[in-house]
Amino acid sequence: MGAPAIRFSDHLEPDEEQDDSLGTVLIEGFPVLRDHPVVIFGDPGSAKSYFALYLAGELAKAFPVLYLDWELGFDAHNRRLRRLFDPVPKDLLYVYCAQPLVQESDRIRRLIQVEGIRYLIGDSVGMACAGRPEEAEHANAYMREIRGFKVGSLHLAHTSKRDSQDEGGKNEQRIYGSMFFTANARSIWFIQRAENSPKGQIQFGLFPRKASFGELPDPLAYTLLFQGRRIHLTRTGVEEVDELAAKLPLLDRMKQALSRRPLSTKALADDVMATPAVVRAMLSKHKHVFSRLDDQRVGLATPSMDFE
């Protein structure tokens, strides 16, 4: 039968400040959508699960959260959680899923109702699919079940071997699986771990790939600091870690390079690892951002000057 049609004109205009469908919770700068699916994807070992567990613990201070695990197991998550939080949030629940999501959904739906769950973490998408995640049928089935739960959710995914390219011609990673994971998510972030992090630390960056409810937010960076039996997560700057700064979009890399000093087009291209032709095209495209200082050098524009 399905739900009846709703006539828009019969309803008052919502107050966006009170509108839960567009509601966002900021946790250390990371925007968690309260009622829509968010995807974080990256390579194995990129700190996806650490960050998801941290978000789950912070959210559980306000309302019940359910962590759905297809990969790691309770003991490992329990050890990590107790190092991240003292005391452990009492409203964070855990379920190990041995079957695909479409077969686990009845149990999950009962837990949502009985425990008053307001948010889900799915770790991870590839293992939770009933078949090959590259196939649209299984991707859509996964996301259809998620929408049916009617709560906000965060989903961890891996990186595809097939890359797309950004406007600077640089490879840009994609979610492993069908494009319908990208189509159905309302917010998507790529996570990158810095391989040369200092001893006792994991440095990682989060780079936005999709934002359905506004402009793309700025990239974010964090450090996990391991001190004895505790793990501390702190927010840092992407530009502070060379490996992460190299993952910034070309426009951001150019702005960062010119914030230090004016450069010639060739020197700027060398700094941002792009060709002079691509850099010239970016300078022309973003005239409100850059300014030509003389015959040789360009810099960042001020409100009173434009690139010519």
C-alpha positions in Angstrom: 0.0 0.0 0.0 2.6 2.5 1.0 2.3 5.9 2.7 -0.3 8.4 1.3 0.8 11.4 -0.7 1.5 14.6 1.2 0.4 18.0 -0.2 3.1 20.6 0.4 0.7 23.5 0.6 -1.1 21.9 3.5 2.0 22.3 5.7 3.6 25.4 7.3 7.1 26.4 6.2 9.5 24.7 8.6 11.8 26.7 10.8 15.3 25.5 9.7 16.7 25.9 13.2 14.0 23.4 14.4 14.1 21.2 11.3 15.6 17.8 12.3 15.8 16.6 8.7 18.5 19.2 8.1 19.9 19.0 11.6 23.7 18.6 12.1 25.7 17.7 15.2 29.3 19.0 15.1 31.8 16.7 16.9 35.3 18.2 16.9 34.3 20.0 13.7 32.9 16.9 11.9 29.3 17.4 10.8 27.1 14.4 11.7 23.7 14.5 10.0 21.1 13.5 12.6 18.7 11.9 10.2 20.6 11.0 7.0 23.3 8.6 5.9 26.9 9.7 6.0 29.8 7.7 4.4 33.5 7.7 5.4 35.6 5.7 3.0 39.3 5.0 2.8 42.0 2.4 2.7 42.4 -0.4 5.3 44.2 1.0 8.4 43.3 4.6 7.8 41.7 5.0 11.3 38.1 4.7 10.0 36.9 2.5 12.9 38.7 4.6 15.5 37.1 7.7 14.3 33.6 6.1 14.0 33.9 4.7 17.5 34.9 8.1 18.8 31.9 9.7 17.1 29.6 7.0 18.4 30.8 7.5 22.0 30.3 11.3 21.8 26.8 10.9 20.3 25.9 8.3 22.9 26.3 11.1 25.6 23.1 12.6 24.2 21.1 9.7 22.9 21.3 5.9 22.4 23.6 4.8 19.5 24.0 1.3 18.0 27.3 0.1 16.5 26.7 -2.6 13.9 29.9 -4.5 13.3 30.6 -6.9 10.4 34.4 -6.9 10.7 36.4 -6.5 13.9 34.6 -8.1 16.9 33.4 -6.8 20.3 36.7 -7.3 22.2 38.7 -5.1 19.9 36.1 -2.3 19.9 35.7 -2.6 23.7 39.4 -2.1 24.3 39.5 0.9 22.0 36.4 2.4 23.5 37.7 2.2 27.0 40.9 3.9 26.0 39.0 6.7 24.2 36.4 7.3 27.0 36.5 7.2 30.8 33.8 6.6 31.8 32.4 4.6 28.9 29.1 6.1 27.5 26.2 4.0 28.9 24.0 4.4 25.8 26.4 3.0 23.3 25.2 -0.5 22.2 27.1 -3.1 20.1 25.9 -5.9 17.8 28.0 -8.2 15.8 26.3 -9.0 12.5 27.1 -12.5 11.0 24.6 -12.0 8.1 24.1 -9.3 5.5 22.1 -6.2 6.5 19.0 -7.3 4.7 18.9 -10.5 6.8 19.8 -8.6 10.1 17.3 -5.8 9.6 14.4 -7.3 11.6 16.7 -7.7 14.7 18.1 -4.2 14.2 14.6 -2.7 13.8 13.5 -4.3 17.1 16.6 -2.9 18.9 15.9 0.5 17.5 12.4 0.3 18.9 13.2 -1.3 22.3 16.3 0.7 23.1 15.2 4.0 21.6 18.2 4.0 19.2 18.7 7.4 17.5 21.8 6.7 15.5 23.6 3.8 13.7 27.2 3.1 12.8 27.7 0.5 10.0 31.2 -1.1 9.9 31.5 -1.8 7.0 29.4 -1.5 3.8 31.2 -4.1 1.7 30.8 -6.9 4.3 27.2 -5.9 5.0 26.0 -6.3 1.4 24.2 -9.5 0.5 26.3 -9.8 -2.7 28.9 -8.0 -4.7 28.8 -4.3 -3.6 29.7 -3.3 -7.2 26.2 -4.5 -8.2 23.4 -1.8 -8.1 20.9 -4.4 -6.7 22.9 -5.0 -3.6 23.9 -1.4 -3.0 20.3 -0.2 -3.4 19.1 -3.0 -1.1 21.6 -1.9 1.6 20.6 1.7 1.4 16.9 0.9 1.3 17.2 -1.0 4.6 19.0 1.9 6.1 16.4 4.4 5.1 13.7 2.1 6.5 15.3 2.4 10.0 14.4 6.2 10.0 17.4 7.2 12.1 20.7 8.9 11.3 23.6 6.7 10.3 27.4 6.6 9.5 28.7 4.0 7.2 32.4 2.9 6.7 33.5 1.8 3.3 36.7 1.0 1.4 38.4 2.7 -1.5 37.8 1.7 -5.1 40.8 0.8 -7.3 39.2 3.0 -10.0 40.0 6.7 -9.4 38.3 9.7 -11.0 40.2 13.0 -11.5 39.8 16.4 -9.9 40.0 19.7 -11.8 43.8 19.7 -11.6 44.0 16.2 -13.2 45.0 14.6 -10.0 43.5 11.2 -9.1 40.6 11.4 -6.7 39.5 8.3 -4.8 36.0 6.8 -4.9 33.9 4.5 -2.7 34.4 0.8 -3.5 31.2 -0.6 -5.0 28.2 0.7 -7.0 27.8 4.4 -7.6 24.4 4.1 -5.8 26.3 4.2 -2.4 27.4 7.7 -3.5 24.0 8.6 -4.9 22.1 7.5 -1.7 24.5 9.1 0.9 23.8 12.7 1.8 27.4 13.4 3.0 30.6 11.6 1.9 34.2 12.0 3.3 37.5 10.4 2.1 39.8 9.5 5.0 43.6 9.5 4.5 46.2 8.4 7.1 49.6 10.0 7.2 52.1 7.2 6.9 54.9 9.2 8.5 53.1 10.1 11.7 55.2 10.7 14.8 55.7 7.7 17.2 52.7 7.1 19.3 50.4 9.0 17.0 48.0 8.5 14.1 47.5 11.6 12.0 44.7 11.5 9.5 42.7 13.8 7.3 39.0 13.9 6.2 38.3 15.3 2.8 34.7 16.1 1.7 33.4 14.6 -1.5 29.6 15.3 -1.2 27.3 17.5 0.8 23.6 17.5 -0.1 22.5 20.3 2.2 24.9 23.1 1.4 28.4 23.8 0.1 31.2 21.3 0.7 32.8 21.9 4.1 36.5 22.4 4.6 38.8 19.4 4.9 39.5 18.3 8.5 42.5 16.7 10.2 42.9 14.9 13.5 45.5 13.2 15.7 45.1 10.1 17.8 47.6 10.3 20.6 48.4 7.0 22.4 49.4 7.6 26.0 49.6 4.6 28.2 46.1 3.2 28.5 44.4 6.2 27.1 43.9 7.5 23.5 43.2 11.2 23.0 41.7 12.5 19.8 42.5 16.2 18.9 41.7 18.3 15.9 44.6 19.7 14.0 45.2 21.5 10.6 45.4 19.7 7.3 48.1 22.1 6.2 50.2 21.1 9.2 50.9 17.6 7.8 52.6 17.5 4.4 51.1 14.1 3.4 47.6 15.4 4.2 48.1 18.8 2.6 49.0 17.1 -0.7 45.5 15.6 -0.7 43.8 19.0 -0.6 42.0 20.1 -3.8 44.2 22.0 -6.2 42.5 25.4 -5.4 43.3 25.0 -1.7 46.9 23.9 -2.5 47.4 27.0 -4.6 45.9 29.3 -1.9 48.1 27.7 0.7 51.3 28.1 -1.4 50.6 31.8 -2.2 49.7 32.5 1.4 53.4 32.1 2.2 54.7 34.4 -0.6 54.0 35.4 -4.2 55.2 33.0 -6.9 55.7 32.8 -10.6 53.3 30.6 -12.4 56.0 28.0 -12.9 57.1 28.0 -9.3 53.5 27.8 -8.2 53.0 24.8 -10.5 56.0 23.1 -9.1 54.9 23.8 -5.5 51.4 22.3 -6.0 52.6 19.4 -8.3 50.6 20.5 -11.3 51.4 21.6 -14.9 51.8 25.3 -15.6 48.9 25.1 -18.1 46.6 23.7 -15.4 47.7 26.4 -12.9 47.1 29.2 -15.5 43.6 27.8 -16.1 42.9 27.8 -12.4 44.2 31.4 -12.0 41.9 32.5 -14.8 38.9 30.5 -13.4 39.2 31.9 -9.9 39.9 35.5 -10.6 38.4 36.6 -7.3 40.9 34.5 -5.4 44.2 35.4 -7.1 45.9 38.6 -8.3 48.7 39.3 -10.7 51.3 41.4 -8.9 53.7 42.1 -11.8 54.8 40.5 -15.0 56.2 37.4 -13.2 54.4 36.9 -10.0 50.9 36.1 -8.7 49.5 36.3 -5.2 46.3 36.1 -3.3 43.7 38.8 -4.1 42.5 41.4 -1.6 39.0 42.8 -1.7 40.3 45.7 -3.8 42.2 43.7 -6.5 41.3 40.9 -8.9 43.4 38.7 -11.1 43.8 40.1 -14.6 
